[in-house]
């Protein structure tokens, strides 16, 4: 592998790590829908259009927040298992570090193959942290979403319909 290819591999792993952090953010947003939006609007919404407006506004407001504020909102709505709370705290620290300091902190390592290999392994571990936190969040809140009829089967059906309407190539 050439140095240029190796540099691109670091960038790819960095991009995947940030992507995984955004998946976690979206998982938190989804959980907030089940924990807050749905219960506070049961029996109040009269049309699909009204629901879509509420839903989009709710998620938009939360996605405008920092990850730390989203985690705080989540903790104010539901009890978070201690292990998951610890993972979310670590994920927040890692996400902020990646977004604000990573390449500056790793500027020396980035200059040689051995350092870039260390960075790639570090980024893989960070990807795993975000993915594991998202999976734990999903498992911990599955009963809450199922309470409102969002079963695995229903979500899978929706995803299949979503994919059928688009040209999905991944």
N, C-alpha and C positions, 0 to 999 in steps of 0.2 A: 504494500500500500504506500502510495506517495504521501509526503507531508500534507499536500493540499487535500487529498482524499481523507486523511486522518483528521484534519481540521474540520472538514465537512461532517465527519462522523460525530465529532464533539458537538457541533451545532445541531445535528439531528437529534442527539440524545437530550440536549438542552431543550429543544423544541418539544420533544415528547414529554419531558418532565413538566414543562409548563402546561402542556395539554392535559396531562393527568391531574394537575392541580385544578384546572378549570372543570374537569369532569367532577371532581370532588365538590367544587363550588356549586355546580348544577345539582348534584345530589343533595346538598344542603338546601338549595332553593326548592327542590321537589319536596323534601321533608317538611319545609315550612308551609308548603301548600297543604299537605295533609294535616299538619299540626295546628295551623292557624286559619288559613284562608277558607278551607272547606267548612270547618266547624262554625266559624263566625258568619257564614253565609247560607247555612242549611235552611232551606225553605224560603229564602229571600229572593233568590235569583229566578226570574221568570222566562228568560230566553237564552238561547245559545250565544247570541250577540252580547248580551249583558254579561254572561259568564266569561266569554273571551276577553272582553274589556277589563273585567275585574282581574282575571288571571294574568293578562299581559301587564297590567299596571302593577299588580302585586309583585310579580317576578322582576319586572323592570326596576322597581324601587329597591328590591333586595340586591339585584345584580349591580346596582350603582354603589352599593356599600363595599367596603373592604372585606376581605375574607375574615378578618378578626371581628368585624361588626356582624357579619353573617353568623359566625359561630356563637357570638353573644346572643343574637336573636334566637337562634336554635335552642340554646341553653335556657332562655327565658320561657320557651314554649313547652319543652319536654325534658324529662329527666334523662340525662345522658349517662350510660354506664361509665364507670371510672376509667376502664381501659380505653374506651373510645375517646373520652375526653382528653386523655393523655396523648393519644394519636393525633387528635385534631390540633392540640397545642403544638405538637412537634411539626405537623404539616404546615401550620401557620408560620412557624419560624422558618422552615425550609422554603416555603413559597416566597416569603418576603426576602430572604437571603438570595434566592435565585433571581428574583425580579430586580433587586436593587444593588447587589454586591458581588454576585458570583464571578463574573469575568474579571472584575478588578481584583478580587481576592485570589483568583487563580491565574493571574497574568504571567507569573513565572512558570507555572506548570504547563501553560498553554504553548510555551515556546519549544518544547521538545516531546519526542514520542513517549517517553516514560511518563512524563507529567500528564500528557493527554490521555494515556491509558488510565491513570489514576482518576482523572476527571470523568472519563466514561463510566468507570465502575461506580464512582460517587453519584453520578446522574442516574444510573440504573437503580441504585439503592433508593434514591429519592423518588423515582417513578413508582417503585414498589411501595414506599410509604404512602404516597397519595392513593394508589390503587387499593391497598389494604384498608386504609381509612374509609374509603368510599364503600368498599364491600362490607366493612363492619357497620357503617352507618345504615346501609341498605338492610342488613340482617336485623339490626336493632329496631328499625322502624317499620319493618315489613308488617307486623300486626296492625300498626296504625293505618297504613295505606290499605290493607285488606279490609279494615273496618268500614271503609268507604267504597268497597267494591273493586279496588284496584288490585286484583289478583295477578299472579304471574301469568296465568293464561290470558287474561284480558290485556295485559300489557304486551304480551307476545303477539297477540292478534293485531293490536294497534300497530306495533312495529312492522309486522308483515304487510299490513295495508299501506303504511307509510312508504316502505321500500318498493312496493308494487307500483306506486304512483310516481316514482323517481327512477332515474337511471343510476342505480347504485353499482359501483364497480370496485368496491373494496370489501 
